[in-house]
Amino acid sequence: MTVRRHIAAGRLKARRFGRRVRVERDDLDEFLEPTAAELQGQPFTEDDALWDIVGLVETDGPGDVSENKYKYLAEAYQARTE
């Protein structure tokens, strides 16, 4: 299904022969090569499909994990070794 989506979006070139769809090796190799934008990453914007899931999960855990990651790692390690 994913391959069909890439073809429909025009990201992967394909040719139709009756009911069959063929992708040439060169077109597949070109599709699989990472682009410069993929290597550098893209900014996360509201247009991104993942934007819809931001904030869906509510947790009772700490909200400052990125700021205090070493503290939480130490606590987790200590709990594991006890």
Secondary structure, 3 states (H helix, E strand, C coil): CHHHHHHHCCCCCCEEECCEEECCHHHHHHHHCCCHHHHHCCCCCCCCHHHHHCCCCCCCCCCCCCCCHHHHHHHHHHHHHC
